[in-house]
Amino acid sequence: MSDTPQDPRRRHSAPVVDGPGKAASRAMLRAVGFTDEDFVKPQVGIASTWSNLTPCNSHIDELAERASAGADGAGGKGVIFNTITISDGIANGTEGMKYSLVSREVIADSIETVAGCEGFDGLVAIGGCDKNMPGCLMGLARLNRPSVFVYGGTILPGAGHTDIVSVFEAMGAYSRGDLDLIEVKQIEETAIPGPGSCGGMYTANTMASAIEALGMSLPGSSAQNAVSQAKRDDCEAAGAAVLELLERDIKPSDIMTREAFENAITVVIALGGSTNAVLHLIAMARTMGVELSLEDFTALGKRVPVLADLRPSGHYMMSELVEIGGIQPLMKTLLDAGLLHGDCLTVTCRTLAENLADVAPYPEGQAIIAPLEAPLKAESHLRILYGNLAPEGAVAKITGKEGTRFSGTARVFGSEEEAQARINDGSVVAGDVVVIRYEGPKGGPGMREMLTPTSAIMGRGLGNDVALITDGRFSGGSHGFVVGHVTPEAFDGGPLALVEDGDTITIDAEADTIEVGLSDDELMRRRAAWRQPAPRYTRGVLAKYARAVSSASTGAVTDLPD
C-alpha cells in the first residue's frame, strides 16, 4: 500500500491504515471484518446511542446498522461505535438526575475521543433522548469533519392519548386524592407503548427540530416515528449523505453558522419548544465558536410567534404532527415570511431554501399548526428575565395560558426533594412561589430538571396558582408558571441564595423581569451573612463537572477557553 494518501476524502483514515508501517492497524481491523477493498475507502464512524435502558434509544442499534449500510452503499466503510445514554424519565426526582446534563458532556467527549483516535473521515451520530442530541452535535462540532445527525424518532401515544408526562401528573393527582392507585397503575402500564422519544414537544423533539432547522439533519429527520420505514430510510440516506459531504469537503463549520443558529431558535419558538433549547443551543454554538447569547432569544422572540398547539401546553403530540407533514411545511411558511435565512447550507449540500422549495403546505383543516396571521401567541413563549433575583438572566416558559404576571410569597427549599415533599403533603398552597435552589450546574451539581415538582403542582390543580423558580432546569414536559436557569446560581452566591420564606417575589413576563421585594441594603446585609455550602461531591464525575462547568447563561459547558 502507498505511503502517500491519494484520496482527499481519506485525510483522517489514511494515516491510520495506509502503508507498510500500518500493517498492525490493518491486522486489527481485519479481525472485525475489514477487507483489502475497505482499506482504501473513506471511513464513516456511526456514533450510536443505543441502550435498552430507555425506550428513547432501545431501537437505535437497528438504525445504526442502516446508517452503516448507507455509508457502505455509497462507497464508504461504516464503523459502528457506541456512546452512552441516560434516561431523564427514569431518573427524574432522584439523586441520579444530577448525571443527566453531565451526560451531554460525556457524550461529546466520547464521540470526539473515538473519532479522533480511530481516524474516521466522516460521521453519522444517532440520538434519541434529550442530552444525546446536543451531546452528539457538540462532539461533531469539535471534530469538524463531514457529518450528519439522525434523530431516533418519536414514540406513539399511549392509551387515551397519554405519554410520560401523563404518568408524572397522575402521581400528583394521586397525592391530591383525584386518582386511586389502580388508576395510576393503568396509566403507568399503557402510557409508553414502545420505542421512541417522549411524545410531546418536549426536549427531545424540540432539539431534533432545532437540529434539522440548523441544517445538520436531512429534511424530515426530526418528524418521523421511531418505528417506521421512513426512519429506517432516513438512516440509510444519512450514511450516504456523508460520502457526498466528504466529496465536497463540507464540514459542520460550514453549516453551523450564526444564521443557522438563528434559524434553529426561530423554529423552536414557532413550535413552542422546551426551555432546554436555550441551554443546549448556546452550548452547541459556543462549541462551534459561534457567538450566541440569551439576548438573541429575546431579539428573535419579539418577531417570531408561537404557532404549534403541541404538548405540554397544547393538545397534540409529535406523532400527529408527523401525520400532517412534520416541520417542513412550518419552515416553508417561516421562510416565505422572511423569518428564516434561506441561504444557509445544509447536509444535503443544498441551501435551506432549496430544500424547502417544493414542500407542500399542511392539509386544509388541520388544527396543530396555526396560521401566521392568527398565532397562538404573537411573541415567543421563551422569556429571558432579568432583575435583582437574576442579574445574569433566567429562562421562563410562559405560553400565556398561565397569565403573564405572578406575585406571591416565597417558600424556600434547598433541594428538589425538600420541595417535592411539601408539595405532596399540601404545605404548598395557592399564592406561593416555590424556590428550589442549590440545584444549578455547580451547586447540584448537574442542574437537575424539575419535572417531578412541576408535575406534582399541576396534578394537585395548582398550575395557575403556584409559581416555581430554580437555578436548576425544567423538562420539556414541564408547564405552568415556571422560571429556571436563574443566574448567578445560588452556590456561587447569586441572589437566589439570599431569599427567605415570606419574601415577595414578582415575575413579569411582559416586562421580562424577576424581582424579590427587598432593598439593596437588605440584600447586602443578607449577603454578608451568607456562607457557601460545602460541595456535595468531592470525587468522581460530578465533582469534576462542578469544578469545570460554566454558568447556565453560557450553556453550562465544560470546555470554554480560558
C-alpha positions in Angstrom: 0.0 0.0 0.0 1.2 3.5 -0.8 2.6 5.7 2.0 1.0 8.8 0.4 -2.8 9.1 0.6 -4.3 9.9 -2.8 -7.9 10.4 -1.9 -8.6 13.7 -0.2 -11.7 12.2 1.4 -9.4 10.0 3.5 -7.3 12.6 5.2 -8.0 11.1 8.6 -8.2 7.3 7.9 -5.2 7.1 5.6 -2.6 7.9 8.3 -4.1 5.0 10.3 -4.3 2.3 7.7 -2.0 3.2 4.7 1.5 1.9 4.1 3.7 -1.0 5.3 4.1 0.7 8.7 0.4 0.3 9.4 0.2 -3.5 9.0 -0.7 -3.9 12.7 -3.6 -1.5 12.3 -4.9 -3.3 9.3 -4.5 -6.7 11.1 -6.7 -5.5 14.0 -9.3 -4.2 11.5 -9.3 -7.4 9.5 -10.4 -9.2 12.7 -13.6 -7.0 12.8 -14.5 -7.6 9.1 -12.3 -5.2 7.0 -11.1 -6.5 3.6 -8.4 -5.2 1.3 -11.0 -3.1 -0.5 -12.2 -1.5 2.7 -8.8 0.0 3.5 -9.0 2.4 0.5 -12.5 3.6 1.3 -13.3 6.7 3.4 -14.2 5.5 6.9 -17.5 6.8 8.3 -17.9 6.4 12.1 -21.5 5.7 13.2 -22.0 7.0 16.7 -24.8 5.0 18.2 -26.5 5.9 21.5 -28.2 2.5 21.6 -29.2 1.2 25.0 -32.1 -0.9 26.3 -32.4 1.2 29.5 -34.8 3.6 27.9 -37.4 3.4 25.1 -35.9 6.6 23.6 -32.9 4.6 22.5 -33.9 0.9 22.5 -34.2 0.7 18.7 -31.1 2.7 17.7 -29.0 -0.4 17.2 -31.0 -1.2 14.1 -30.9 2.4 12.9 -27.1 2.4 13.3 -26.9 -0.7 11.1 -29.0 1.1 8.5 -26.7 4.2 8.6 -23.7 2.0 8.2 -25.2 0.2 5.3 -26.0 3.6 3.7 -22.3 4.6 4.0 -21.2 1.3 2.6 -23.6 1.5 -0.3 -22.2 5.0 -1.2 -18.6 3.8 -1.4 -17.5 4.3 2.2 -16.8 1.9 5.1 -19.1 2.3 8.0 -17.8 1.6 11.5 -20.3 1.5 14.4 -19.3 2.6 17.9 -21.4 3.3 21.0 -21.6 6.2 23.4 -23.7 6.4 26.5 -27.3 7.5 27.2 -29.1 8.1 30.5 -32.9 8.3 31.0 -34.3 11.5 32.4 -37.7 9.9 32.6 -36.4 7.2 34.9 -34.0 9.3 37.0 -36.3 12.4 37.5 -36.8 13.3 41.1 -33.8 11.3 42.3 -30.2 12.0 43.0 -29.4 10.2 39.8 -30.8 13.0 37.8 -27.7 15.0 38.6 -25.9 13.0 36.0 -28.3 14.0 33.2 -26.8 17.2 32.0 -23.3 15.8 32.8 -24.0 13.1 30.2 -24.2 15.7 27.4 -20.5 16.5 28.1 -19.6 12.8 28.4 -21.3 12.0 25.0 -19.5 14.9 23.3 -16.2 13.8 24.9 -16.6 10.2 23.9 -17.5 10.9 20.2 -14.5 13.2 20.0 -12.3 10.6 21.7 -13.3 7.7 19.5 -13.3 9.5 16.2 -10.1 11.4 17.0 -8.3 8.2 17.9 -9.6 5.9 15.1 -9.3 8.4 12.3 -12.8 8.4 10.9 -13.2 10.7 7.9 -16.8 11.4 8.5 -19.5 10.7 11.0 -23.2 9.9 11.5 -24.5 10.4 15.0 -27.8 9.0 16.1 -29.5 10.3 19.2 -32.8 9.5 20.7 -33.1 11.4 24.0 -32.7 14.9 25.5 -28.9 15.0 26.1 -27.9 12.7 23.3 -28.7 15.3 20.6 -26.8 18.3 21.8 -24.0 16.0 23.0 -23.7 14.5 19.6 -23.7 17.9 17.9 -21.1 19.2 20.3 -18.9 16.2 19.5 -19.4 16.7 15.8 -18.6 20.4 16.1 -15.3 19.7 18.0 -14.2 17.3 15.3 -15.4 19.4 12.4 -15.4 16.5 9.9 -18.2 15.9 7.4 -21.1 14.7 9.5 -24.9 14.1 9.6 -27.1 13.8 12.7 -30.1 11.4 12.7 -32.9 11.7 15.3 -34.1 8.3 16.5 -37.8 9.4 16.2 -40.8 10.0 18.3 -42.9 7.5 20.3 -46.5 6.8 19.5 -49.2 8.0 22.0 -50.3 5.7 24.8 -53.8 4.6 25.5 -56.2 7.6 26.0 -53.7 9.9 24.3 -51.2 9.6 27.2 -47.5 9.9 27.5 -44.7 10.1 30.1 -45.9 13.5 31.4 -49.4 11.9 31.9 -47.7 9.5 34.4 -45.9 12.2 36.3 -49.1 14.2 36.6 -51.1 11.2 37.6 -48.8 10.9 40.6 -49.7 14.5 41.6 -53.4 13.7 41.1 -53.0 10.7 43.4 -51.4 12.8 46.1 -54.4 15.1 45.8 -56.9 12.2 46.0 -58.2 12.6 42.5 -56.9 9.2 41.3 -56.5 5.9 43.2 -53.5 3.6 42.8 -55.3 1.3 40.4 -56.0 4.3 38.0 -52.3 5.4 38.4 -51.1 1.9 37.5 -53.4 1.7 34.5 -51.8 4.9 33.1 -48.3 3.6 34.1 -48.9 0.4 32.1 -50.2 2.0 28.9 -48.7 5.5 28.5 -45.4 4.3 26.9 -46.3 1.7 24.2 -42.9 1.1 22.6 -39.6 2.7 21.3 -39.2 6.4 20.7 -38.6 9.7 22.4 -41.2 11.3 24.6 -44.2 12.3 22.5 -44.9 16.0 23.0 -42.8 19.0 22.0 -40.6 18.2 25.0 -36.8 18.5 24.9 -36.1 15.5 22.5 -38.5 16.6 19.8 -37.5 20.2 20.4 -33.8 19.5 19.9 -34.5 17.3 16.9 -36.4 20.0 15.2 -33.8 22.6 16.1 -31.0 20.5 14.6 -33.0 20.0 11.4 -33.5 23.7 11.2 -29.8 24.2 11.9 -29.1 22.1 8.7 -27.3 19.2 10.4 -30.1 16.6 9.7 -31.6 15.5 6.5 -35.0 17.1 5.7 -37.8 15.4 7.6 -35.5 13.6 10.1 -37.0 15.4 13.1 -40.6 14.4 12.4 -40.7 10.6 11.9 -42.0 7.9 14.1 -39.2 5.9 15.8 -40.5 2.6 14.4 -41.2 3.3 10.7 -39.8 2.7 7.3 -39.3 6.5 7.0 -36.9 6.4 9.9 -35.0 3.4 8.6 -34.7 5.1 5.2 -33.6 8.4 6.9 -30.7 6.5 8.5 -29.5 4.9 5.2 -29.7 8.3 3.4 -27.7 9.9 6.2 -24.9 7.3 5.8 -24.8 8.0 2.1 -25.0 11.8 2.6 -21.7 11.7 4.5 -19.9 10.5 1.4 -21.3 13.4 -0.6 -20.2 15.8 2.1 -16.7 14.3 2.0 -16.6 14.7 -1.8 -17.4 18.4 -1.4 -15.5 18.8 1.8 -18.5 20.3 3.6 -17.9 20.4 7.4 -20.1 21.3 10.4 -18.4 24.7 10.5 -19.8 25.4 7.0 -23.3 24.6 8.2 -23.5 25.6 11.9 -23.2 29.4 11.3 -24.6 32.2 13.3 -27.5 32.5 10.8 -28.2 28.7 11.1 -28.5 29.0 14.8 -31.0 31.9 14.4 -33.0 29.5 12.2 -32.9 26.9 14.9 -34.1 29.4 17.5 -36.9 30.6 15.2 -38.2 27.1 14.7 -38.0 26.3 18.4 -40.1 29.3 19.2 -42.7 28.6 16.5 -43.1 25.0 17.8 -43.4 26.2 21.5 -40.3 24.2 22.3 -38.5 23.4 25.6 -36.5 25.8 27.7 -33.7 23.4 27.5 -33.2 24.5 23.9 -31.8 27.8 25.3 -29.1 26.0 27.2 -28.3 23.5 24.5 -28.2 25.8 21.5 -25.9 28.2 23.4 -23.7 25.2 24.3 -23.6 24.0 20.7 -22.8 27.4 19.3 -20.0 28.0 21.8 -18.5 24.6 20.9 -18.6 25.6 17.2 -17.1 29.0 18.0 -20.3 30.9 17.2 -21.4 33.8 19.5 -24.9 33.2 20.8 -26.4 34.6 24.0 -29.6 34.9 26.0 -30.2 38.2 24.3 -30.5 36.5 20.9 -33.5 34.6 22.2 -35.1 37.8 23.3 -34.4 39.6 20.0 -35.8 36.8 17.8 -38.7 36.2 20.2 -40.1 39.7 19.6 -40.8 38.9 15.9 -41.4 35.1 15.9 -44.8 33.8 17.0 -45.8 30.5 18.6 -47.8 28.5 16.1 -47.8 24.9 17.3 -50.5 23.5 19.6 -48.3 20.8 21.0 -47.9 19.3 24.4 -47.1 20.1 27.2 -49.0 23.4 27.0 -51.1 22.4 23.9 -53.1 19.4 22.9 -51.3 17.4 20.2 -48.3 15.0 20.0 -45.4 14.8 17.7 -46.7 11.7 16.0 -49.8 13.7 15.0 -47.6 16.4 13.5 -45.8 13.7 11.6 -49.1 12.7 10.0 -49.6 16.1 8.5 -46.1 16.7 7.2 -43.8 17.3 10.1 -41.9 20.6 10.5 -41.1 21.1 6.8 -44.3 23.0 5.9 -43.9 25.1 9.0 -40.3 26.0 8.0 -41.6 26.8 4.4 -44.1 29.2 6.0 -41.5 30.9 8.1 -39.1 31.2 5.1 -41.8 32.7 2.9 -42.5 35.2 5.7 -38.8 36.3 5.9 -38.3 34.7 9.3 -35.6 32.2 8.2 -32.2 32.6 6.5 -32.8 30.6 3.3 -29.2 30.8 2.1 -27.8 28.6 4.9 -26.0 25.5 3.7 -27.3 22.1 5.0 -26.1 18.5 5.0 -28.0 17.9 1.7 -25.2 20.1 0.1 -28.1 22.5 -0.8 -29.4 25.5 1.0 -32.3 25.6 3.3 -34.4 27.4 0.7 -33.5 24.8 -2.0 -34.6 22.0 0.4 -37.9 23.7 1.1 -38.7 24.8 -2.5 -41.1 22.0 -3.3 -42.6 21.5 0.2 -46.4 21.4 0.1 -48.4 23.2 2.7 -50.2 21.5 5.6 -53.6 19.9 4.6 -56.7 22.0 4.9 -58.5 21.8 8.2 -55.5 20.7 10.3 -55.5 22.3 13.8 -52.0 21.6 15.0 -50.2 24.5 13.4 -51.9 27.9 13.4 -51.6 30.3 10.5 -49.1 33.1 10.8 -51.9 35.7 10.8 -53.6 34.1 13.8 -50.8 32.7 16.0 -51.3 31.0 19.4 -49.0 33.7 20.8 -47.7 36.7 18.9 -44.3 36.6 20.6 -42.1 33.9 22.0 -43.1 31.7 24.9 -39.4 31.6 25.9 -38.8 34.7 28.0 -35.4 35.8 29.2 -35.9 37.5 32.6 -33.6 39.9 34.5 -33.9 41.6 37.8 -32.4 41.6 41.3 -33.1 37.8 41.5 -31.4 37.0 38.2 -28.9 39.8 37.2 -27.3 37.4 34.6 -30.6 36.1 33.4 -33.2 33.4 33.8 -35.3 31.4 31.4 -39.1 31.2 31.7 -41.6 29.2 29.6 -44.7 31.4 29.5 -47.4 30.4 27.0 -49.9 32.9 28.2 -52.3 30.3 29.5 -50.8 30.8 32.9 -51.1 34.6 32.7 -48.1 36.8 32.2 -47.6 38.1 35.7 -47.3 36.3 39.1 -46.6 37.8 42.5 -46.5 35.6 45.6 -44.9 34.5 48.8 -41.6 32.7 48.7 -41.4 29.1 50.0 -37.7 28.3 50.0 -36.2 24.8 49.7 -32.6 23.7 49.4 -33.2 20.8 47.1 -35.8 19.3 44.8 -36.6 16.5 47.4 -37.5 19.1 50.1 -39.8 20.9 47.8 -41.4 17.7 46.5 -42.3 16.5 50.0 -44.0 19.8 50.8 -45.9 19.9 47.6 -47.2 16.4 48.1 -48.3 16.9 51.7 -50.3 20.0 50.8 -47.9 22.5 52.5 -47.5 24.5 49.3 -50.7 26.4 48.7 -52.1 28.9 46.2 -50.2 32.2 46.1 -46.8 30.5 46.9 -43.7 30.9 44.8 -41.7 27.7 45.3 -38.0 28.5 45.3 -35.7 25.5 44.7 -32.0 26.5 45.0 -28.6 24.9 45.1 -29.6 22.8 42.0 -27.5 24.7 39.5 -24.7 23.4 37.4 -22.2 23.7 40.2 -24.5 23.5 43.3 -26.4 20.4 42.3 -24.1 19.6 40.8 -25.7 18.9 37.4 -28.6 21.2 37.2 -31.5 18.7 37.6 -34.8 19.0 35.8 -37.8 19.8 38.0 -40.4 17.7 36.2 -41.4 15.9 39.3 -42.3 19.0 41.3 -43.9 20.8 38.4 -46.0 17.8 37.6 -47.0 17.5 41.2 -48.1 21.1 41.2 -50.2 20.5 38.0 -51.5 17.2 39.3 -52.7 19.0 42.5 -54.6 21.5 40.5 -52.3 24.4 41.4 -50.9 25.1 37.9 -52.4 28.6 37.7 -51.9 29.4 41.4 -48.3 28.5 42.3 -45.1 29.6 40.6 -41.8 27.8 40.8 -38.3 29.3 40.3 -35.0 27.5 40.4 -31.3 27.6 39.4 -32.0 24.1 38.1 -33.7 23.3 34.8 -37.1 22.1 33.6 -38.0 19.1 31.5 -39.6 19.9 28.2 -42.7 18.3 29.7 -42.9 20.9 32.5 -45.6 23.6 32.2 -47.1 26.2 34.4 -45.6 29.4 35.7 -42.0 28.2 35.9 -38.7 30.0 35.8 -35.3 28.2 35.6 -31.6 28.7 34.8 -31.5 31.5 37.4 -28.0 33.0 37.2 -25.8 33.5 39.0 -26.7 30.3 40.7 -27.2 30.1 44.5 -24.0 28.1 45.0 -22.0 31.0 43.5 -23.7 33.4 45.9 -26.4 34.5 43.4 -29.4 36.4 44.9 -31.4 33.2 44.9 -29.3 32.1 47.9 -30.5 35.2 49.9 -34.2 34.6 49.6 -36.1 33.7 52.8 -39.6 32.3 53.4 -42.2 35.1 53.3 -40.3 37.3 50.8 -42.5 38.7 48.0 -41.4 37.5 44.5 -42.8 39.0 41.3 -42.4 37.5 37.9 -43.5 39.7 34.9 -43.3 38.0 31.5 -44.3 41.2 29.7 -41.6 43.4 31.3 -39.3 40.3 31.3 -38.4 40.8 35.0 -38.0 38.7 38.1 -37.7 40.6 41.4 -37.7 39.9 45.1 -39.2 42.7 47.1 -36.1 43.6 49.1 -34.0 46.8 49.2 -30.4 46.8 48.0 -29.4 47.3 51.7 -31.3 44.3 52.9 -29.8 42.1 50.1 -26.3 43.4 51.1 -27.0 42.5 54.7 -28.0 39.0 53.8 -25.1 38.6 51.5 -22.6 39.5 54.3 -24.1 36.7 56.4 -24.2 34.1 53.6 -21.7 31.3 53.5 -21.1 29.0 50.5 -22.2 25.4 51.3 -19.7 22.6 51.1 -19.6 20.8 47.7 -22.0 17.9 47.7 -19.5 15.7 45.8 -15.7 15.8 46.2 -14.7 12.8 43.9 -15.9 11.3 40.7 -17.6 12.7 37.6 -20.0 15.0 39.4 -17.1 16.7 41.3 -15.1 17.1 38.1 -18.1 18.6 36.4 -18.8 21.0 39.2 -15.2 22.3 39.0 -15.2 22.7 35.2 -18.7 23.8 34.3 -19.6 27.3 33.2 -22.8 29.2 34.1 -26.1 28.2 32.6 -26.2 31.6 30.8 -23.1 30.4 28.8 -24.6 26.9 28.1 -23.2 25.0 31.2 -20.3 23.7 29.1 -17.1 22.3 30.4 -14.6 23.3 27.7 -14.8 27.1 27.4 -11.4 28.6 26.5 -9.6 30.4 29.3 
